[in-house]
Amino acid sequence: MINADLKEKCLKILDELVSHPISTVFQEPVDPVLDEVPDYFDVIKEPSDLSTVRERLLSNKYSNLQEFKREVNLIWENAVTYNGKTS
């Protein structure tokens, strides 16, 4: 489990990411209907978003920093996988 000090640092990272203007599309889970991407879950097998990462961090779901980092990076990887590198 991530200790309290490291958890605070991770929360600050998430706050910084959320404050970035482009982050709005990454703040909540993708909704295939509302976001008009009906095939999203056919393409993306392990969806993630900033609110889910925050919830998992606060619920002590990450065993270590690498798991947290992997999931944050997964958000961007999913975007590239679904939308292409130039989006």
Backbone bond lengths (Angstrom), bond angles and torsions (degrees), N, CA, C in turn:
res aa  C-N    CA-C-N  psi(-1)  N-CA   C-N-CA  omega(-1)  CA-C   N-CA-C  phi
1 M - - - 1.445 - - 1.533 109.18 -
2 I 1.308 115.64 145.37 1.458 121.36 178.05 1.527 108.97 -74.65
3 N 1.334 116.89 130.23 1.462 119.93 -178.80 1.533 111.41 -71.33
4 A 1.318 116.20 168.25 1.472 121.78 -173.41 1.524 112.38 -61.10
5 D 1.314 117.78 -40.30 1.468 121.14 -179.37 1.526 110.68 -64.56
6 L 1.308 116.24 -46.08 1.459 120.70 179.73 1.536 110.72 -67.47
7 K 1.308 116.50 -36.51 1.459 120.49 177.60 1.532 110.52 -60.80
8 E 1.326 116.85 -42.94 1.468 121.14 177.87 1.525 110.82 -60.63
9 K 1.315 116.57 -41.87 1.468 120.65 178.36 1.521 110.68 -64.06
10 C 1.314 116.99 -40.90 1.471 121.21 178.35 1.532 110.73 -65.39
11 L 1.326 116.73 -38.92 1.464 120.21 177.58 1.519 111.03 -64.64
12 K 1.316 117.17 -37.24 1.467 120.80 176.79 1.527 110.39 -65.02
13 I 1.308 116.62 -39.17 1.472 120.59 176.56 1.521 109.42 -61.74
14 L 1.324 116.87 -46.05 1.465 120.21 178.77 1.524 111.20 -62.08
15 D 1.323 117.32 -41.49 1.468 120.61 177.72 1.527 110.89 -60.60
16 E 1.318 115.95 -41.64 1.462 120.68 178.72 1.530 110.58 -63.70
17 L 1.319 116.63 -43.62 1.467 120.45 178.31 1.531 111.01 -62.58
18 V 1.316 117.01 -43.99 1.467 121.63 -178.48 1.529 110.86 -65.74
19 S 1.310 117.50 -30.32 1.466 120.07 -178.70 1.525 112.47 -74.96
20 H 1.317 117.43 -14.65 1.469 120.68 179.74 1.527 109.26 -73.30
21 P 1.334 118.43 133.70 1.472 121.47 -176.30 1.534 114.98 -55.35
22 I 1.307 117.85 -34.97 1.469 119.64 -176.94 1.529 112.41 -76.36
23 S 1.328 117.07 -10.72 1.461 120.64 -173.33 1.524 114.28 -72.54
24 T 1.309 118.80 -12.71 1.468 119.86 -174.54 1.525 112.27 -54.99
25 V 1.308 117.61 -36.29 1.473 119.66 -179.47 1.521 112.92 -73.79
26 F 1.337 116.81 -11.69 1.460 121.31 -178.33 1.524 112.85 -107.80
27 Q 1.331 118.26 2.27 1.454 121.03 -172.33 1.522 114.38 -81.48
28 E 1.307 118.49 -25.74 1.464 122.08 -178.30 1.530 109.25 -129.92
29 P 1.337 117.83 159.96 1.467 119.97 177.77 1.530 111.70 -58.49
30 V 1.308 115.37 147.63 1.460 120.70 175.83 1.520 108.90 -65.43
31 D 1.326 115.70 133.81 1.466 122.17 173.11 1.522 106.23 -110.87
32 P 1.330 117.47 108.50 1.460 120.04 -175.13 1.527 114.39 -55.00
33 V 1.323 117.41 -31.77 1.467 120.38 -178.93 1.527 110.07 -80.00
34 L 1.312 116.82 -56.60 1.465 120.36 -178.04 1.525 112.66 -63.15
35 D 1.314 116.47 -35.69 1.465 120.78 -178.39 1.530 112.22 -88.53
36 E 1.321 116.15 -0.01 1.471 123.05 177.36 1.528 112.19 55.65
37 V 1.329 115.04 47.76 1.466 122.22 176.61 1.533 108.50 -133.10
38 P 1.330 116.86 69.73 1.473 120.06 -172.24 1.528 115.01 -60.15
39 D 1.321 117.82 -23.16 1.467 120.43 -178.67 1.528 112.87 -98.07
40 Y 1.330 117.08 11.21 1.473 120.12 -173.73 1.530 112.12 -54.40
41 F 1.320 116.74 -48.11 1.465 119.78 -176.68 1.529 112.96 -76.60
42 D 1.325 117.58 -11.94 1.462 120.39 170.94 1.526 109.84 -75.50
43 V 1.328 116.36 -33.25 1.465 122.01 -177.69 1.522 111.31 -90.16
44 I 1.329 116.66 -42.85 1.467 122.05 -175.60 1.526 109.22 -102.98
45 K 1.316 115.32 112.36 1.465 120.71 -176.15 1.517 113.34 -89.71
46 E 1.332 117.28 -19.37 1.470 121.32 -178.97 1.537 108.58 -132.92
47 P 1.333 117.19 75.28 1.466 119.96 -178.28 1.531 111.88 -68.05
48 S 1.317 115.29 152.77 1.450 120.97 174.73 1.517 108.81 -155.63
49 D 1.321 115.60 164.96 1.460 122.31 179.80 1.521 107.45 -159.68
50 L 1.318 116.60 169.03 1.460 120.64 -174.74 1.520 113.20 -65.11
51 S 1.329 118.35 -36.20 1.468 119.17 179.31 1.526 111.50 -68.75
52 T 1.318 117.13 -35.73 1.463 120.94 177.58 1.527 110.49 -67.28
53 V 1.322 116.26 -41.96 1.468 119.97 177.94 1.524 109.83 -61.68
54 R 1.333 117.11 -44.37 1.474 120.43 179.14 1.535 110.60 -61.02
55 E 1.310 116.06 -45.45 1.473 120.49 179.74 1.524 111.06 -60.56
56 R 1.319 116.37 -43.95 1.472 119.96 179.64 1.522 111.58 -66.92
57 L 1.319 116.74 -37.96 1.461 120.09 177.66 1.527 110.51 -63.72
58 L 1.319 116.73 -47.15 1.466 121.13 -179.47 1.526 112.36 -66.80
59 S 1.336 116.61 -26.34 1.468 121.40 179.50 1.528 112.57 -92.83
60 N 1.319 115.91 10.58 1.475 121.63 177.94 1.524 113.35 58.76
61 K 1.318 116.92 39.46 1.466 121.23 -179.82 1.526 112.81 -83.56
62 Y 1.327 117.39 -15.89 1.465 120.34 -179.18 1.518 109.94 -95.37
63 S 1.315 116.22 128.20 1.462 121.23 179.36 1.519 111.70 -76.37
64 N 1.327 116.09 -27.83 1.459 119.84 -176.30 1.524 110.07 -157.23
65 L 1.307 115.84 173.96 1.458 122.05 -177.59 1.528 111.53 -63.16
66 Q 1.319 117.16 -34.38 1.458 120.67 -179.07 1.526 111.61 -62.08
67 E 1.316 118.06 -37.77 1.470 120.97 178.19 1.529 110.48 -65.44
68 F 1.319 116.89 -42.76 1.462 121.22 176.73 1.529 109.96 -60.73
69 K 1.315 116.23 -50.20 1.472 121.65 -178.98 1.531 110.72 -59.96
70 R 1.321 116.71 -43.31 1.460 121.07 -179.93 1.528 110.34 -58.80
71 E 1.336 116.75 -43.84 1.457 118.69 -177.22 1.528 112.43 -71.35
72 V 1.319 117.66 -37.21 1.464 119.46 175.18 1.525 109.45 -61.64
73 N 1.324 117.01 -45.81 1.462 120.25 178.93 1.524 112.03 -64.59
74 L 1.315 116.80 -30.78 1.460 121.31 178.05 1.533 111.45 -59.98
75 I 1.325 116.88 -34.75 1.469 120.55 178.31 1.520 109.79 -57.12
76 W 1.331 116.29 -48.88 1.470 120.41 -177.72 1.526 110.55 -71.10
77 E 1.326 116.90 -39.01 1.467 120.51 178.86 1.524 110.73 -61.80
78 N 1.324 117.01 -41.31 1.466 120.57 178.05 1.524 110.97 -62.90
79 A 1.319 116.72 -40.23 1.470 120.02 178.99 1.515 111.05 -61.45
80 V 1.317 116.30 -43.95 1.470 120.76 179.12 1.520 110.24 -67.66
81 T 1.326 117.13 -42.35 1.463 120.47 179.56 1.510 110.92 -60.12
82 Y 1.313 116.78 -44.43 1.478 120.12 -176.10 1.523 112.36 -79.25
83 N 1.322 118.02 -41.05 1.459 121.66 -171.46 1.516 114.98 -102.44
84 G 1.329 117.74 -15.05 1.456 120.74 -176.06 1.523 111.29 95.43
85 K 1.313 115.44 159.78 1.471 121.55 -174.67 1.518 112.95 -66.40
86 T 1.306 118.60 -25.78 1.459 120.09 -174.11 1.534 113.14 -89.80
87 S 1.337 118.01 -2.84 1.465 119.04 -178.45 1.511 111.96 -80.94
